[in-house]
Amino acid sequence: MVNTLYKKYRSLFQMPKDWIYLDGNSLGPLQKNNLKSLYNVTSNEWGKQIIKGWNKSGWMTQPDKIGNQIANLIGADKNTVTVGDSLAIKLYQALSGATQVSKTNGCLLSDDSNFPSDLYIANSFLKDKNLPMRIVKRNKIKGELKNKNVSILMLTHVDYRNGEIYDLNKLSKIAQKLGIITVWDLAHSVGALPVNVKKENIDFAVGCTYKYLCGGPGSPAFIYVNPKHIKKINPVIAGWLGHQKPFDFDISYKPAEDIKRFRIGTPPVIQMAILESALKIWKNIDLNIVRKEAEFLTSFFIKRINRLNCKMILLSPIKPEKRGSQVSFQTDNAYEKMQALIDFNVIGDYREPDIMRFGFNPLYNSEKDVIKATEILKFILKKDIWKKKKYAKRKLVT
Ligand SMILES: Cc1ncc(COP(=O)(O)O)c(C=O)c1O
C-alpha cells in the first residue's frame, strides 16, 4: 500500500533535485504539465486572441468549470461551488450569507486556534452587525454549541498550526439539530482528506487552492453554498460578474439565479488556467487512498522524530485519524532549527511562537523522504549546526 501514489505521481511534479519538500500544506509545488497550460493561455490564447479569448477560449466560464472540479473533491453537487478572489474574501461572502439565513438573536462561535485571518475577517464583518462573536478554546466548542445561543458556527476543519481535525460530522449534526448555520474553512482539507459537504449538510464552505491542490502562489479560492441557501442570499459584494446579465450593463443589480451570484469581478485568467490544469490530476485519484498514505507518512515521521530523543514535543494529535496531513512539534529555537533544515534542503516551515511544521503529500512525498529528513535533522541537532548566527535572522515569510 505504502507509496503507491508517490510511484504514480511524483514524476509529474517539478521540484529542485534533492529537495525534501514538506511544506505542501503552505504552498503546493508545480505540476510540469501546467507549464503547457501556462504557455497555452498566454501565448496561444491571450497572445493570439487577445480580447477574443473571453469567448473563444472560455475564460468567462473558468470559475464555473473549476468550481465543478472542486465540487467533486468536497462531495458537493454541480453548480454549488465557484472560484475567485482570496479565501479571505470568500469567507467574508460566506459569513454574510450565513447571517442572512441564520436566526438572528445568537452569536457567531469560533475558536481561538482558528486561522487569525478568519477571526479578523469575522470581526470586521460583524463590527456593525448586531451579532456578537464568541471565541472559545477548541475543546469548549461542543459544549458552547449546546449551552449558548449560537447562530453561526465558523471553524477551520484542520488546524493550521497543529493539524488537529475537528469532527466535522459530529459538530455539523449538533449544529443542524440546533438550527445553527455552519461555515467551514477547508483550506487544509481539500485535496488532503475526504470531505463531503452534501452528506454533512454543511451550509457554507470556503478554501484555498494553493496548498494541496497545487494551483500556484495566490491561486483563487473557492466558496461552496448549500443549494437551499443560494437564492436567498443577497451578495455582500455585488460585483458585475455576479449579476444575472453582466453585459446588459444595467445599473440596478440583479444577482444571478445560481452560484454565479458569488462571483465578483474579472477572473484572474492566467492563474485560473494553471489551477484548472492542476486539478486534472484528481480525476483518477481516490482521496481515501491519499488519506491512508498521508496517515502512514505522518505516523512514520512522528515515530522517527521520537526516536531522536531531541526534545521535540509533538503538538499534533498522536492518533493519525485525528490529524490532517501535517505534523507539528514544539521545541526551543524552532525557527533556527527550521532554517538550518531548509538550508539542508528539507523544506518545512515555522509558526510562532516555537513550532516546526511539516506537511506531507503522498502524491510527491515518500517513506524515503521521511527517513532522509529525519536523518538530516539528527545531523543538524547533533552537530549544533542550527546555532550558526545566520539561521537566527528572521525572514519576512517564516
Ligand atoms: C486555514 C486558513 N484560512 C485562511 C487562510 C488565508 O487564505 P488567503 O490568504 O488566501 O486569504 C489560510 C492561509 O494559509 C489558512 O491556512
Ligand as a Chemical Component Dictionary entry (heavy atoms), coordinates in Angstrom:
data_LIG
# 
_chem_comp.id                   LIG 
_chem_comp.type                 NON-POLYMER 
_chem_comp.pdbx_formal_charge   0 
_chem_comp.three_letter_code    LIG 
# 
loop_
_chem_comp_atom.comp_id 
_chem_comp_atom.atom_id 
_chem_comp_atom.alt_atom_id 
_chem_comp_atom.type_symbol 
_chem_comp_atom.charge 
_chem_comp_atom.model_Cartn_x 
_chem_comp_atom.model_Cartn_y 
_chem_comp_atom.model_Cartn_z 
_chem_comp_atom.pdbx_ordinal 
LIG C1 C1 C 0 -6.826 27.935 7.434 1  
LIG C2 C2 C 0 -6.554 29.143 6.601 2  
LIG N1 N1 N 0 -7.528 30.042 6.423 3  
LIG C3 C3 C 0 -7.319 31.155 5.698 4  
LIG C4 C4 C 0 -6.104 31.406 5.092 5  
LIG C5 C5 C 0 -5.919 32.685 4.324 6  
LIG O1 O1 O 0 -6.046 32.498 2.978 7  
LIG P1 P1 P 0 -5.859 33.705 1.927 8  
LIG O2 O2 O 0 -4.559 34.372 2.240 9  
LIG O3 O3 O 0 -5.812 33.002 0.611 10 
LIG O4 O4 O 0 -6.998 34.615 2.067 11 
LIG C6 C6 C 0 -5.066 30.479 5.240 12 
LIG C7 C7 C 0 -3.756 30.714 4.611 13 
LIG O5 O5 O 0 -2.835 29.956 4.681 14 
LIG C8 C8 C 0 -5.299 29.325 6.021 15 
LIG O6 O6 O 0 -4.333 28.432 6.239 16 
# 
loop_
_chem_comp_bond.comp_id 
_chem_comp_bond.atom_id_1 
_chem_comp_bond.atom_id_2 
_chem_comp_bond.value_order 
_chem_comp_bond.pdbx_ordinal 
LIG C1 C2 SING 1  
LIG C2 N1 SING 2  
LIG C2 C8 DOUB 3  
LIG N1 C3 DOUB 4  
LIG C3 C4 SING 5  
LIG C4 C5 SING 6  
LIG C4 C6 DOUB 7  
LIG C5 O1 SING 8  
LIG O1 P1 SING 9  
LIG P1 O2 DOUB 10 
LIG P1 O3 SING 11 
LIG P1 O4 SING 12 
LIG C6 C7 SING 13 
LIG C6 C8 SING 14 
LIG C7 O5 DOUB 15 
LIG C8 O6 SING 16 
# 
